Amino acid sequence: MDPVTLAFYAIVCACLGAAAPRVPRLPIRLAVGATVGLVAASVLPLIKGALHLY
């Protein structure tokens, strides 16, 4: 993995970890985690493409 990918997922996981205790039920936490993972995986190529434009 390249550094951009590692940093991106570290930030996403940190934010999700900080928010997780506020969600009371496990099924909801799992759904939120899956949704965040899908969104993060979808957005990462756009971010990487934007970083290579300059």
C-alpha positions in Angstrom: 0.0 0.0 0.0 1.2 3.5 -0.7 1.4 6.2 2.0 -1.7 8.0 0.7 -3.9 4.9 1.0 -2.5 4.1 4.5 -3.1 7.7 5.7 -6.6 7.8 4.2 -7.7 4.6 5.8 -6.1 5.6 9.1 -8.1 8.8 9.2 -11.3 7.0 8.3 -10.8 4.3 10.9 -9.9 6.9 13.6 -13.0 8.9 12.9 -15.2 5.8 12.9 -13.6 4.6 16.1 -14.3 7.9 17.8 -17.9 7.8 16.7 -18.6 4.1 17.4 -19.1 4.3 21.1 -21.9 6.8 20.6 -23.9 4.2 18.6 -25.6 2.0 21.1 -26.5 -1.2 19.1 -24.0 -3.6 17.4 -26.1 -4.1 14.2 -26.2 -0.4 13.7 -22.5 0.0 14.3 -21.8 -2.8 11.8 -24.0 -1.1 9.2 -22.4 2.2 9.8 -18.9 0.6 9.5 -19.8 -1.1 6.3 -21.3 2.1 4.8 -18.3 4.1 5.8 -16.0 1.5 4.3 -17.8 1.4 1.0 -17.9 5.2 0.8 -14.2 5.4 1.7 -13.2 2.8 -0.9 -15.3 4.7 -3.5 -13.8 8.1 -2.7 -10.1 7.1 -2.4 -9.5 6.9 -6.2 -10.9 10.4 -6.6 -8.7 11.7 -3.9 -5.6 10.0 -5.3 -6.5 11.3 -8.8 -6.8 14.8 -7.4 -3.4 14.6 -5.7 -1.7 13.6 -9.0 -3.1 16.6 -11.0 -0.6 19.2 -9.8 
